[in-house]
Amino acid sequence: MRASFLTLLLVLFSSLALAEAPQIFILNLAESSVQFQIDSPMMPITGTIERYSGRLVKTGKLFNQFEIFLDCELASTKITGEQLQGLSIGELMASVKNSTAHFEGKPVSQKSDGTLNIGGTLKWRGKSYTVSFPLQLKQEGKNLIALQGKIRGNTTNLLEELPMLSLFQIQSASAAAKLVFIKSSGSFNGLAS
């Protein structure tokens, strides 16, 4: 009787442990996009970043209990605006050592409209920056999570890292991202193309 009670307890605790295990969601590039615009009195520069990867780790049952990890290969930047379409920002970024930016963050607050404020650390070229930005979260069933948002800011850090961009007299930069994560049964493999 005692052995069966211990067996029952072990089964119960192991099932609870499995239920609380983090769930991994991998970024689906086919459904995701990262776009940017740089405002300048000369002309706006618009473009996309083509190579990035990421994972979202659900750490609890609530929709805002997750951590997000993103890698962005800045050398894959493509200009889409008409004025500078021939200019390869990607080649400029590729010449910069450590052109992969890495972000780790999680929700730190929530607004009344459901927008999550994501806070974390952006690492690029051996430096770390504390950043935060708003994102809307949409969960479709248990297998898909979509994050969408826009950020606008000054370009102080950008100009420090790439002083040649000062030739464009940049005033501000903004980015819009749609990140769609699909539940994974495997492991995270880094940047995808």
C-alpha positions in Angstrom: 0.0 0.0 0.0 2.8 2.4 1.0 4.7 1.7 -2.3 1.7 2.4 -4.4 1.0 5.6 -2.6 4.7 6.7 -3.3 4.3 5.7 -6.9 1.1 7.8 -7.2 2.9 10.8 -5.6 5.9 10.4 -8.0 3.5 10.2 -11.0 1.6 13.3 -9.8 4.8 15.4 -9.2 6.3 14.3 -12.6 3.1 15.3 -14.4 3.1 18.7 -12.6 6.7 19.2 -13.6 5.9 18.4 -17.2 3.0 20.8 -17.2 5.2 23.7 -15.9 8.1 23.0 -18.4 8.8 26.1 -20.6 7.4 25.9 -24.1 9.6 26.9 -27.0 8.3 28.9 -30.0 10.6 29.4 -33.0 10.4 32.5 -35.3 8.6 31.8 -38.6 10.4 33.9 -41.2 7.8 33.3 -43.9 5.2 35.1 -41.7 7.4 37.7 -40.1 8.9 41.1 -41.2 11.2 43.8 -40.0 11.1 47.2 -41.7 12.7 50.5 -40.9 12.6 54.1 -41.9 15.3 56.7 -41.3 14.2 60.3 -41.6 16.5 62.9 -43.0 16.1 66.4 -44.6 17.8 64.9 -47.7 15.4 62.0 -48.2 13.7 59.2 -46.2 15.6 55.9 -46.3 13.3 52.9 -46.1 14.3 49.2 -46.0 14.0 45.8 -44.5 16.2 43.4 -42.7 16.2 40.0 -44.4 18.1 37.7 -42.0 17.0 37.3 -38.4 16.0 34.5 -36.1 14.5 34.1 -32.7 12.7 32.1 -30.1 10.1 32.9 -27.6 10.0 30.8 -24.4 6.7 30.6 -22.5 7.7 30.6 -18.8 4.2 30.4 -17.3 0.5 30.0 -18.1 -0.3 33.6 -18.4 -0.1 35.2 -21.9 2.5 37.8 -20.7 4.9 35.2 -19.1 7.6 34.8 -21.7 11.1 35.6 -22.6 12.2 36.6 -26.1 15.5 36.1 -27.9 16.3 37.7 -31.2 19.3 37.7 -33.5 19.4 40.1 -36.4 22.1 40.0 -39.1 22.4 43.7 -40.0 24.5 42.9 -43.1 21.3 41.6 -44.6 19.7 45.1 -44.7 18.0 45.9 -48.0 17.0 49.4 -49.1 13.5 49.5 -50.5 13.0 53.3 -50.9 13.3 54.6 -54.5 15.9 57.3 -53.9 18.7 55.0 -52.5 17.7 51.7 -53.9 21.2 51.2 -55.5 23.0 51.8 -52.2 23.9 48.7 -50.3 23.6 49.4 -46.6 24.2 45.7 -46.2 27.8 46.0 -47.5 28.4 48.9 -45.1 27.0 46.8 -42.2 29.0 43.7 -43.3 32.2 45.7 -43.1 31.4 46.5 -39.4 32.8 43.7 -37.2 30.1 41.9 -35.2 27.2 43.0 -37.4 24.8 40.6 -35.7 22.6 42.4 -33.1 21.3 40.2 -30.2 18.3 41.1 -28.0 17.1 39.3 -24.9 14.0 40.6 -23.1 10.6 40.0 -21.5 7.4 41.9 -20.7 8.0 44.4 -17.9 4.6 46.1 -17.9 1.2 46.1 -19.6 -1.0 49.0 -20.7 -4.8 49.0 -20.3 -5.2 48.4 -24.1 -3.3 45.1 -23.8 0.0 46.4 -25.2 3.0 44.8 -23.5 6.1 46.9 -22.8 9.1 44.7 -23.6 12.3 45.5 -21.7 15.7 44.0 -22.2 19.3 44.2 -23.4 20.4 44.8 -27.0 24.0 43.7 -27.7 25.9 44.9 -30.7 29.6 45.3 -31.4 30.6 44.4 -27.9 28.4 47.0 -26.3 25.1 46.5 -24.4 22.1 48.9 -24.5 19.1 48.8 -22.3 16.0 49.2 -24.5 12.2 48.9 -24.2 9.5 49.0 -26.8 5.7 48.3 -27.0 4.3 45.1 -28.7 0.8 43.7 -29.2 0.6 40.0 -28.5 -1.9 37.7 -30.3 -2.1 34.1 -29.5 -3.8 31.7 -31.9 -4.3 28.4 -30.1 -1.4 26.7 -28.4 0.9 26.6 -31.4 1.2 30.2 -32.7 2.1 33.5 -31.0 2.3 36.8 -33.0 4.0 40.0 -31.7 3.6 43.2 -33.6 4.7 46.8 -32.9 6.5 50.0 -33.9 9.3 51.9 -32.2 10.6 55.4 -32.9 13.6 57.0 -31.4 16.6 59.2 -31.8 19.7 58.0 -33.6 22.4 58.9 -31.1 23.7 55.3 -30.7 23.4 54.6 -34.4 25.5 57.6 -35.3 28.1 56.7 -32.7 28.5 53.2 -34.2 28.3 54.3 -37.8 29.5 57.9 -38.1 29.4 57.9 -41.9 25.6 58.0 -41.6 25.9 61.6 -40.3 26.4 62.5 -44.0 22.6 62.0 -44.4 21.8 64.4 -41.6 19.6 61.8 -39.9 17.0 63.2 -37.6 15.2 60.0 -36.4 14.7 56.4 -37.1 11.7 54.1 -36.7 11.1 50.4 -37.1 8.1 48.2 -37.5 8.1 44.4 -36.8 5.7 41.5 -37.1 7.2 38.5 -35.4 5.3 35.2 -35.7 6.4 32.3 -33.5 5.4 28.7 -34.0 5.6 26.1 -31.3 8.6 23.9 -31.7 9.3 20.3 -30.8 13.0 20.7 -31.7 15.9 22.9 -30.7 16.8 26.5 -31.7 19.4 26.6 -34.5 20.3 30.3 -34.8 19.9 32.6 -37.9 17.8 31.4 -40.7 18.0 32.7 -44.3 
